Amino acid sequence: MSWDESYHGRLRAMAGDSEVLIMIGARCVLRDEQGRILLMKRSDNGLWAVPAGGIELGETVRECAAREVFEETGLTPTDLVPIAIQSGAESTETNQWGHTYQFHITVFLATAWTGELVRQTDESTDAAWFAPDQLPSPRSRNVDRSLRVLEHHDRTGTFLAE
């Protein structure tokens, strides 16, 4: 589905370009057996990022996470563990079109999936596995935020709400 057809695209069209909108969505950190993290290079802004996106009407946040991973990487997570919710002022961003969103994002960890990695999709120009200490640039600030949440989860075993 195109952006214009999506719930958030239609909402943005009704609200106009200058209104701050709240976007509910999911972000998924995929970690392989070697501890590497899957990043994809976004086709819209050229930044390396973890798969993420906004929820569609009728969709659960878990379904959103799985759909976004598939759309952006060709992989289908089979084990999704929610590890955090990120929201509030720190989760407010303005995109390259001047649209500002305050995100309410559930962060998931995936350690199992099916399918083959697709390096180029409609939403990505590349995808690859990286050791956490060898991440590519330029990258979205949400990569570092997601890895901080993952480190907290690994260390404490607890869910983080921020």
N, C-alpha and C positions, 0 to 999 in steps of 0.2 A: 504494500500500500504506500502511496506517496505521502509526503509530509502534508500537503494540502488536504488529503483525504483523512488523515489521522485525527483523532480527537483533539490533540494539542494544536495541530495545524488549524483546525476549524475554530477552536477557542481563541487562538491568537488572531485570526481574521476578524472575529467579533469584537475582541478587546482593543485591537489596534496595536501599533508598534511600541507605544511608550508605557503601557501598563505593565507592572510587575505581576507575573502570574505564578501561582504555586503549581509545581509539577511533581506528581507522585511517580516514582519509578523504581528501578532495580539496577544494581551494578553487580557484576559477578567476577570474582577473582578465581581463575582456574589455576590450580597448582599441580604440577606433575610429580611423579615419584622421585625425581631428582631435586625437587624444591623450586623448580623454575616456574615463572609466572607467564601466562599467555597475554601478550599485548597485541593490539591491532592498531594500525595507523589509519586514522579517520580520513575519509575522503573529503569531508566538508572543511576541515581546518588544518589538516596535515599533522596533527598531534598524535603521538602514541597514547593509547588509552586502554583501559580494561573495558570489556563489553558492557554496555549500559544503555538504558533508554527509558522512555516514559510508558506508563501503563495505558492500555487501551480499555475502552468501556467493556465491562463484562469479564475482564481478565483478572486473575489473581496476581499478586506480586511475584509469586513463584513462577507462574506461567510467563509473566513478563520477563523475568530473568532468563528463563530457558529460551524463549523466543529471540531475545536480543542476542544471546550467545550464538544461536543458530544463524540468525540473519547476518551477523558480523564475522563469523568464523567457520560456519559449516558444521560445527560440533553441537551435539545435543547433550547437555548435562544430565546425568542419571542420578546424581547424589548432590543435592543442593542443601547447604546448611546455612541458615541465616546467622550472621555474626554481628551485625550492627545496624542501627538506623542512624543516618546522618541527616540533620535538618537545621533550620535556623539561619541566622545571618551569615555564618561561615559557609553555608551551602547556597548562597546567592551568587549567581553568575550572569554576566551579559555576554551573549554570543556574538559572532562576527556580523550578524545582521542587526545588531543593536537591540535585540530582544532580551529582557531581563527576566530571570526565573529564580524563585526560591524553591530549591529542590527538597523533597522529603524522600530519601532514598534508602531502601533496604539493601544492605550489602550481603551478598551470599558468597560462600566458599564452595567451590566444586572441585572434587578430587577424582571424579569418575565421569566419563562421557562416552558417547558412541560417535561414529562418523570419522571422516578424514578432514584435517585442517585445510581450509580454503584460504589462500593468502589474499585474494582479491574478490570483493563482493561489491554490491551497489554502495555499501557503507564504509568499505575499507579498501586501501590500496596496498596493504601488506599486513602480515600477521606472523608472529614468531614467538618462541619461548626464550625467556631471559632469566638469568640468575638475578636475584634481588639486588646484588651489588654491582650489576653490569647493565643497568637499564638504559635504553636509548633516549636521545633527546632529539627534538623538543618533545616533551610529554605533558599531558594534562596534569594539573595539580591533583586531580582525583586519583592518579596512580599512587602518588606518595601518601595521600590520605588513606587509600584502601590498604596499602601495605602496613601503615601504622595500625589500622584496625585489625589486620590479620596478625600482626605481632602481638597485640593486646590479647586477642583470642587464643593464640598459641601459648602465651605466658600464663593466662588466668583461666582459660576455659569458659569465660563468661561473655555474655552478650553486652555490647556497648550501645548505649543510646545517647547521642549527642546532638 
